[in-house]
Amino acid sequence: MANTNLTPTAVTREALRILHQKSRFLSTINRQYDDSYAKSGAKIGDSLKIRLPNQFSVRTGATLNAQDVTETSVTLQVATQKGVDINFTSEELTLDIDDFSKRILEPAMSVLAANIESDALSMYKQVYNEVSDVGATITANDVLSASKVLTDGLAPYDQRCLLLGTQQNLDMVDALKGLFNAQAQVSKNYREGRVASDTFGFQSIYESSLMPIHTTGTDDGTGDYLVNDTGTITEGSVAITVDTGAGTWAAGDVFYFDSVNRVHPETKADTGILQPFVCTNAESASTTSIEFTPALYSSGAKQNVSAMPANNAKLNKLESDRSTAIGNAADYGISMAYHKDAFAFATADLVKPNGVDFCARQVMDGISMRIVRDYDISNDALPCRLDVLYGYKAIRPEIATRIGMN
């Protein structure tokens, strides 16, 4: 059968299909597409507001205590544009879609998907929960501990995902060989060399070579930074004044305040477990302020801690198994367990220019892509660009946890 000319719409759809297949992380999180820019085209810096669940306090007794309904949201900025630029000829457009996809789109979309996915995985720095066993190999107990963190954060049991680094996947497959597994799961473990889905309550389990390495600041984790506050910490604070310490802090460093425990999200009962926080801004040695998330709430519907940090309370850097401090610019691998709604990835339509050879824009599973091709008279060439405009944010980090391993 004779080949027919491929249309820009067909090319764009095929490019999106390949991008979707290559994106492990993006395929398992909340993807939002904003079509409000479809007519004029989105611009760098456009923002989307994502509504969060309402929170309420429970009354005790018969007296009415009506609460105002205060809608809360997080802002996700669509501020990153990435694409792949290639030259292809009219002759190549006469290939059938399978040949064209294999020769041109497959390698182009593979590198684009890897770069977008790597960007999105940087959201680990917004996650404050971590199951940490740095220096050891991952075990079934580590994965079950991560599942417990999600359950404690009230993550629904469906749409939970476990994303492992390649070393962690290797260690986990080896760790499972002596445990009971359904025959189909054992077969997948050993035929495919990866942990089967529906293991330990995770509906999706993947490995990725793109999992980040976290490099901590040089603070040694022994608590030489102290809270410098005499009772003026306000509800919703995301920064704390500290007495000067000796080391640096990196964005993504996890720490605890002395005697500041997490509370149950609904009953507000003290769990007796320290509430983790994550540093949101790199700080130099001798800094007098640390910025962090989550915000501190010691009362009301948003309460997440048993009490505000006391004056002179230590800021303790994350410890491996709560025994050995992680500090002095240590590097360690990050895997993640999360519910789909912990993270959001949003795309918006880019403008379709007039007066070009061809142009198309398509959306698949919440990802919008544009293709534009024109004729370069100076070089007698047909340059083509494929672009995605996107943003990402951890919108409910309480239903996600990092797994810090070797």
DAGI-V914796 format. One record per pair of residues at least 4 apart in sequence whose C-alpha atoms are under 7 Angstrom apart, sorted by the first residue. I is the first residue (numbers start at 0). J is the second residue. If there is no record, write none. Layout:
I J
I J
This chain:
2 93
2 94
2 95
3 93
3 95
4 92
4 93
5 9
5 10
5 92
5 93
6 10
7 11
7 357
7 358
7 359
8 12
8 359
9 13
10 14
11 15
11 359
11 360
11 361
11 370
12 16
12 361
13 17
14 18
14 104
14 108
15 19
15 363
16 20
17 21
17 105
17 108
18 22
18 108
18 109
18 112
19 26
21 109
21 112
22 26
22 112
22 116
23 27
24 28
24 116
25 116
27 339
28 339
28 340
28 342
28 343
29 339
29 340
29 342
29 343
29 344
30 343
30 344
30 345
30 365
31 344
31 345
31 346
31 365
32 345
32 346
32 347
32 365
32 366
33 346
33 347
34 347
34 348
36 40
36 41
36 347
36 348
37 348
39 350
40 348
40 349
40 350
41 45
41 347
41 348
41 349
41 350
43 77
43 78
43 79
44 76
44 77
44 78
45 76
45 77
45 78
46 74
46 75
46 76
46 77
47 74
47 75
47 76
48 72
48 73
48 74
48 75
49 72
49 73
49 74
50 71
50 72
50 73
51 71
51 72
53 70
54 300
54 301
55 300
56 299
56 300
58 64
73 394
75 390
75 391
75 392
76 390
77 345
77 346
77 388
77 389
77 390
78 389
78 390
79 388
79 389
79 390
80 386
80 387
80 388
80 389
81 386
81 387
81 388
82 111
82 384
82 385
82 386
82 387
83 107
83 111
83 384
83 385
83 386
84 383
84 384
84 385
85 382
85 383
85 384
86 381
86 382
86 383
87 91
87 381
87 382
88 92
88 381
89 93
94 98
94 99
95 99
96 100
97 101
98 102
99 103
99 104
100 104
100 105
101 105
103 107
104 108
105 109
106 110
107 111
108 112
109 113
110 114
111 115
112 116
113 117
114 118
115 119
116 120
117 121
117 209
119 391
122 392
122 393
123 401
124 250
124 251
125 251
125 277
125 393
126 277
126 396
126 399
126 400
126 401
127 253
127 275
127 276
127 277
128 275
128 399
128 400
128 401
129 400
129 401
129 402
129 403
130 141
130 144
130 145
130 401
130 402
130 403
131 319
131 320
131 402
131 403
131 404
132 319
132 320
132 403
132 404
133 319
133 331
133 403
133 404
133 405
134 404
134 405
135 404
135 405
136 170
136 404
136 405
137 141
137 167
137 170
137 171
137 404
138 142
138 171
138 174
139 143
139 174
140 144
141 145
142 146
143 147
143 199
144 148
145 149
145 336
145 400
146 150
147 151
148 152
148 400
149 153
149 154
149 337
149 398
149 399
150 154
152 264
152 397
152 398
153 398
154 338
154 398
157 202
158 202
158 338
158 339
159 201
159 202
159 203
159 337
159 338
159 339
160 201
160 202
160 203
160 204
160 336
160 337
160 338
161 201
161 203
161 204
161 205
161 335
161 336
161 337
162 204
162 205
162 206
162 207
162 334
162 335
162 336
163 167
163 168
163 205
163 206
163 207
163 334
163 335
164 168
164 206
164 207
164 208
164 210
164 334
165 169
165 206
165 207
165 208
166 170
167 171
168 172
168 193
168 194
168 206
169 173
170 174
171 175
172 176
172 188
172 193
172 194
180 184
180 185
181 185
182 186
183 187
184 188
184 195
185 189
186 190
187 191
187 195
188 192
188 193
188 194
188 195
194 204
195 204
196 201
196 202
196 203
196 204
197 201
197 202
197 203
210 333
210 334
211 332
211 333
212 330
212 331
212 332
212 333
213 330
213 331
213 332
213 333
214 328
214 329
214 330
214 331
215 248
215 249
215 252
215 326
215 328
215 329
215 330
216 247
216 248
216 249
216 326
216 327
216 328
217 246
217 247
217 248
217 326
217 327
217 328
218 245
218 246
218 247
218 248
218 326
218 327
219 246
219 324
219 325
219 326
219 327
220 315
220 316
220 317
220 324
220 325
220 326
221 315
221 316
221 324
222 313
222 314
222 315
223 244
223 313
224 241
224 242
224 243
224 244
224 313
224 314
225 241
225 242
225 311
225 312
225 313
225 314
226 240
226 241
226 242
226 310
226 311
226 312
226 313
227 240
227 241
227 242
227 310
227 311
228 240
228 310
229 310
232 236
234 295
234 296
234 297
235 294
235 295
235 296
236 294
236 295
237 290
237 291
237 292
237 293
237 294
237 295
238 288
238 289
238 290
238 291
239 288
239 289
239 290
240 287
240 288
240 289
241 287
241 288
242 287
243 285
243 286
243 287
244 284
244 285
245 284
245 285
246 284
246 285
247 282
247 283
247 284
248 252
248 281
248 282
248 283
249 278
249 280
249 281
249 282
250 278
250 279
250 280
250 281
251 277
251 278
251 279
252 277
252 278
253 275
253 276
253 277
253 278
253 316
253 317
254 275
254 276
254 277
254 314
254 315
254 316
254 317
255 273
255 274
255 275
255 276
255 314
255 315
255 316
256 308
256 312
256 313
256 314
256 315
257 312
257 313
257 314
258 273
259 273
259 274
259 304
259 305
259 306
259 307
259 308
260 269
260 270
260 271
260 272
260 273
260 274
260 304
260 305
261 269
261 270
261 272
261 273
261 274
261 303
261 304
261 305
262 267
262 268
262 269
262 270
262 303
262 304
262 305
263 267
263 268
263 269
263 270
264 303
267 302
269 305
274 304
276 291
276 292
276 293
277 291
277 292
278 289
278 290
278 291
278 292
279 290
279 291
279 292
280 290
282 286
295 303
295 304
296 301
296 302
296 303
296 304
297 302
297 303
297 304
297 305
297 306
297 307
298 302
308 312
316 325
317 324
317 325
318 322
318 323
318 324
318 325
319 323
319 324
319 325
325 329
331 403
331 404
331 405
332 403
332 404
332 405
333 401
333 402
333 403
333 404
334 401
334 402
334 403
335 400
335 401
335 402
336 399
336 400
336 401
337 341
337 398
337 399
337 400
338 398
338 399
340 395
341 393
341 394
341 395
341 396
341 398
341 399
342 392
342 393
342 394
342 395
343 391
343 392
343 393
343 394
344 390
344 391
344 392
345 389
345 390
345 391
346 366
346 367
346 388
346 389
346 390
347 367
347 388
347 389
348 367
349 369
349 388
351 358
355 372
355 373
356 372
356 373
356 374
357 371
357 372
357 373
358 370
358 371
358 372
359 369
359 370
359 371
360 368
360 369
360 370
361 367
361 368
361 369
362 366
362 367
362 368
363 367
367 387
368 385
368 386
368 387
369 385
369 386
369 387
370 384
370 385
370 386
371 383
371 384
371 385
372 381
372 382
372 383
372 384
373 381
373 382
373 383
374 380
374 381
374 382
375 379
375 380
375 381
375 382
376 380
